Amino acid sequence: MKIGILTVHRAYNYGSVLQCYALQEYLKSLGHDVWVIDYRQAWTEAVYKPFSFYYIKKRIKHPRAILNYIKGYNGRKKLAQQRNVIFSTFMKRFRLSEPCYGANDIPQNFDRFIIGSDQLWSHACFGGEDKVYLGSFSHKKNSKVIGYALSSNTKSLNIFGKDKLNHIIANFNSLSVREPFIADFIQEKLGIKIPVVLDPTLLTNANLWNNLINEKWKYENYIAIYQARSVIGNPTYLKDKARTFANELKCDVIDLSSMTYSVEDFVSIIKYARYVLTTSFHATVFSLIMETPCYAIKLNDGFDGRYVDLLHDIGADEEIVNTDFVPKYIDIKFNSIRKELNKLRVVSANYIKESLK
């Protein structure tokens, strides 16, 4: 069966490219002809360019802010060049279709379209609604549109509203979400029961990632941090917390938030870290996959549910902490966590297999 994946595969973001790679490889392991549809989503493209009129139009309203944006061009150009090297190298692992740029441009020569995972229903991530990620594009009558592990946030779901959500759900032949709170929201508002499945990165155990591992990190002594979101008014919070803990452990701190490490090193560094401190869903996920003790920090900003729900569901509540936590030795029961993850993998695998029929 020929399958086209529609997701965020071109972002300079570790989680985005890794979840795309995981879904591609998992579907290939089932014997399918798998492609990543090279959808160049306008907002995502604009965000990572050093200069974009589209970004200015969508995001910047005040003349002074526009001037500051122009002044910051050289710095953003240098950063973009650096990150382009890191992520474009990994993107060579994707089997890409021809580039396309909108809902009317999506290739139709696929038997199944899988939309997901990541925050594809989040207004903030894509400059508003994106028709493609909402399943609103032309496709062959005998093809199917499948939503896998779609993610969002409460604010975006409320913006959609009941009628819009009904319309969106009707675009899909089958639909699943990544977080229980989304399923609960849809159940409450629409009376529709939506299955909850795992992020693609969790569809298999660590074996999938062994070919990415850089063994040099095995011989280093460090704590890894990855700050996807920061404490308001205290941008150095995570670094400060990590340095204090690292001094106690007599080790170094590696800050993955600098985005100077390859995607392969991102996975490897988490694998061999003594601890991971993070506000990121995918850093939490890879600490689970690699069975590295992790502190997943709640910022209570409306985005914690992405990892709090997952950790709670698999019995890893001891990894969930508030900002006032004091890092210390924690003994994570990975045998138990492994069993719970395997149960959820079976549910997720069955959803995929049934949806593809």
C-alpha positions in Angstrom: 0.0 0.0 0.0 1.3 3.5 -0.9 1.2 5.8 2.1 1.9 9.5 2.3 2.8 11.1 5.6 1.7 14.7 6.2 3.5 16.2 9.2 6.0 18.9 10.3 9.2 17.4 8.8 11.1 20.6 7.9 11.2 22.3 11.2 14.5 23.0 13.0 13.2 21.0 15.9 14.5 17.6 17.2 11.1 16.3 18.1 9.5 17.1 14.8 12.0 15.3 12.6 12.3 12.4 15.0 8.6 11.7 15.1 8.4 11.9 11.3 11.3 9.5 11.0 9.8 7.1 13.5 6.4 7.0 11.7 8.1 6.5 8.3 10.2 3.6 9.6 7.4 2.0 11.5 5.1 1.9 8.5 7.9 0.6 6.4 8.4 -2.2 8.8 4.8 -3.2 8.1 5.7 -3.7 4.5 4.2 -0.5 3.0 5.5 1.9 0.3 6.0 4.9 2.5 6.7 8.5 1.5 6.9 11.8 3.4 4.9 14.3 1.5 7.1 17.3 1.1 4.6 19.9 2.2 6.2 23.3 2.6 3.9 24.8 5.2 3.9 28.6 4.9 4.3 29.5 8.5 6.9 26.8 9.3 9.0 28.0 6.3 8.7 31.6 7.3 9.7 31.1 11.0 13.0 29.5 10.1 14.0 32.0 7.4 16.3 34.9 8.4 13.8 37.3 6.7 10.2 36.8 5.6 7.5 39.3 4.6 5.0 36.5 5.4 6.3 36.4 8.9 6.1 40.1 9.3 2.5 40.2 8.0 1.4 37.4 10.2 3.3 38.1 13.4 4.6 41.7 13.7 2.2 44.6 14.1 4.2 47.4 15.7 6.7 49.5 13.4 9.4 49.3 16.1 9.1 45.5 16.2 9.5 45.4 12.4 12.7 47.6 12.7 14.1 45.3 15.4 13.3 42.3 13.2 15.2 43.8 10.3 18.2 44.7 12.6 18.3 41.1 13.8 18.7 39.7 10.3 22.4 38.9 10.4 22.1 37.0 13.7 19.1 35.0 12.4 21.0 34.3 9.2 23.9 32.8 11.0 21.7 30.7 13.2 19.6 29.5 10.3 22.7 28.4 8.4 24.0 26.5 11.4 20.7 24.8 12.1 20.0 24.1 8.4 23.2 22.0 8.3 22.1 20.0 11.4 18.6 19.3 10.3 18.9 19.0 6.5 21.5 16.3 7.1 19.0 14.2 9.1 16.2 15.0 6.6 18.1 12.9 4.0 16.7 9.9 5.9 13.2 10.9 4.6 11.8 9.5 1.4 10.3 12.7 0.1 7.7 13.4 -2.6 8.0 16.5 -4.9 7.6 19.7 -2.9 4.0 21.1 -2.5 2.7 24.3 -1.0 -1.0 24.1 -0.2 -4.2 22.1 0.0 -4.6 22.2 -3.8 -1.1 21.0 -4.3 -1.1 17.7 -2.3 -0.3 14.8 -4.6 -3.2 12.3 -5.0 -1.3 9.2 -5.9 -1.5 7.7 -2.4 -3.8 5.0 -1.1 -3.6 6.3 2.4 -2.7 9.7 3.9 -1.6 9.7 7.5 -1.7 13.2 9.2 0.3 13.4 12.4 1.8 13.5 14.9 2.9 16.7 16.7 0.8 19.8 17.3 -0.8 19.9 13.9 -4.0 21.4 15.3 -2.3 24.2 17.2 -3.0 27.7 15.9 0.2 29.1 17.5 2.4 26.6 15.8 1.2 27.4 12.2 0.0 31.0 12.2 -3.6 29.9 12.5 -5.5 27.0 10.9 -3.8 24.9 8.3 -6.3 23.1 5.9 -3.9 20.3 5.1 -3.3 19.3 8.7 -7.1 19.5 9.2 -7.6 17.0 6.4 -9.2 19.5 4.0 -7.6 18.6 0.7 -8.6 16.7 -2.5 -7.8 13.0 -2.7 -8.9 10.0 -4.6 -12.3 8.6 -3.6 -10.9 5.2 -2.7 -8.1 6.6 -0.6 -8.4 7.3 3.1 -7.3 10.1 5.4 -6.1 8.9 8.8 -5.2 11.1 11.8 -2.5 9.6 13.9 -1.6 10.9 17.4 -2.8 14.5 16.5 -1.9 17.0 19.2 -3.2 20.5 20.1 -3.9 22.6 23.1 -7.0 23.7 25.0 -6.8 27.3 23.6 -6.8 26.1 20.0 -9.6 23.6 20.6 -11.7 26.3 22.0 -11.0 28.6 19.0 -12.2 25.8 16.7 -15.5 25.5 18.6 -18.0 22.7 18.4 -19.2 23.3 14.8 -15.7 23.6 13.4 -14.4 20.5 15.2 -17.3 18.5 13.8 -16.4 19.6 10.3 -12.7 18.8 10.9 -13.4 15.3 12.3 -15.6 14.6 9.2 -12.5 15.1 7.0 -11.0 11.9 8.4 -11.8 8.3 7.8 -10.3 7.5 11.2 -8.8 9.8 13.8 -6.7 9.4 17.0 -5.1 11.9 19.3 -1.9 11.9 21.4 -3.2 13.4 24.7 -6.1 12.2 26.8 -7.2 15.8 27.5 -8.0 16.3 23.7 -10.0 13.1 23.7 -11.9 14.3 26.8 -12.5 17.7 25.2 -14.0 16.1 22.1 -16.0 13.6 24.1 -17.5 16.4 26.3 -18.2 18.9 23.4 -19.3 16.5 20.7 -20.0 13.2 22.3 -17.5 11.5 20.0 -15.1 9.0 21.5 -11.6 9.4 20.0 -8.8 6.8 20.7 -5.6 8.0 22.4 -2.4 6.6 20.9 1.3 7.0 21.4 3.6 9.5 19.7 5.3 7.8 16.7 8.7 7.9 18.5 7.2 5.4 21.1 5.8 2.9 18.6 8.9 0.8 19.0 11.5 0.3 21.7 15.1 1.5 21.6 16.0 -0.9 18.8 14.8 1.6 16.1 17.3 4.2 17.4 20.4 2.1 17.7 21.6 3.0 14.2 21.6 6.7 15.2 23.6 6.3 18.4 27.0 8.0 18.6 28.9 5.9 21.1 31.4 8.7 22.0 28.8 10.0 24.5 29.0 6.8 26.5 32.4 7.9 27.9 31.3 11.4 29.0 30.0 12.3 32.5 27.1 14.8 32.3 23.5 15.9 32.9 21.5 16.8 29.8 19.0 19.6 29.7 16.5 20.6 27.0 14.4 23.7 27.5 11.6 23.9 25.0 9.7 26.4 27.1 11.2 28.7 29.8 10.0 30.0 33.1 8.5 33.4 32.6 10.9 36.0 33.9 13.7 33.5 34.5 15.1 32.3 31.2 18.2 30.7 32.9 16.1 28.7 35.4 16.8 25.3 33.9 20.6 25.9 33.5 20.9 27.2 37.0 19.0 24.1 38.4 21.2 21.8 36.3 24.5 23.4 37.4 23.6 23.0 41.1 22.8 19.3 40.5 25.8 18.8 38.3 28.1 20.2 41.0 26.7 17.7 43.5 27.3 14.8 41.0 30.7 16.2 39.9 29.7 16.2 36.3 29.2 18.5 33.3 26.0 20.0 31.9 25.1 19.6 28.2 22.5 22.0 27.0 20.6 20.6 24.0 18.6 23.8 23.8 21.6 25.4 22.1 20.5 23.4 19.0 24.2 23.0 18.1 24.1 19.2 18.3 23.1 16.8 15.5 19.8 15.0 15.6 21.8 11.8 16.2 23.7 13.4 19.0 20.4 14.6 20.6 19.3 10.9 20.9 22.7 9.7 22.0 23.2 12.4 24.6 19.9 11.6 26.2 20.8 7.9 26.1 24.0 8.3 28.0 23.1 11.1 30.3 23.1 10.5 34.1 19.9 12.6 34.2 17.7 14.6 31.9 16.1 17.9 33.0 13.5 19.2 30.6 10.4 21.1 29.7 10.1 19.2 26.4 7.7 16.4 25.4 10.2 14.6 23.1 13.2 14.9 25.5 10.9 13.2 28.1 9.9 10.6 25.5 13.5 9.8 24.6 14.5 9.5 28.2 11.8 6.9 28.5 12.9 5.0 25.4 16.6 5.1 26.5 15.6 4.5 30.2 17.5 7.5 31.5 16.2 9.1 34.7 14.3 12.4 33.9 12.8 15.4 35.6 9.9 16.6 33.5 9.2 20.1 34.9 5.7 21.5 35.0 5.5 25.2 34.1 1.7 25.3 34.5 1.4 27.2 31.3 -1.1 25.0 29.5 1.5 22.9 27.7 2.5 20.5 30.5 -0.2 17.9 29.6 1.8 16.6 26.7 4.2 14.9 29.0 2.4 14.9 32.3 -0.4 12.7 30.9 2.0 10.3 29.4 4.2 9.9 32.5 1.1 9.4 34.6 -0.4 6.8 32.3 2.8 4.6 32.5 3.3 5.0 36.2 6.3 7.4 36.1 4.8 10.1 38.3 8.1 10.5 40.2 9.5 12.1 37.1 6.9 14.9 37.2 8.1 17.9 39.2 7.3 21.6 39.8 9.7 24.4 39.3 10.7 24.4 43.0 11.9 20.8 43.0 15.3 19.9 44.4 17.1 17.4 42.1 18.3 14.3 43.9 18.9 10.6 43.1 15.7 8.9 41.9 15.3 5.2 41.3 13.0 4.8 38.3 11.2 1.5 38.0 12.0 1.0 34.2 10.8 -2.6 34.2 7.3 -1.5 35.2 7.4 1.5 32.8 8.5 -0.8 29.9 5.5 -3.1 30.5 3.1 -0.2 30.5 4.6 1.3 27.4 4.3 -2.1 25.7 0.6 -2.2 26.5 0.1 1.2 24.9 2.2 0.2 21.9 -0.2 -2.7 21.3 -3.2 -0.3 21.3 -1.4 2.1 19.0 -0.3 -0.6 16.6 -3.8 -2.1 16.4 -5.2 1.4 15.6 -2.8 1.8 12.7 -3.4 -1.6 11.3 -7.2 -1.2 11.5 -7.1 2.3 10.0 -5.0 1.2 7.1 -7.5 -1.5 6.0 
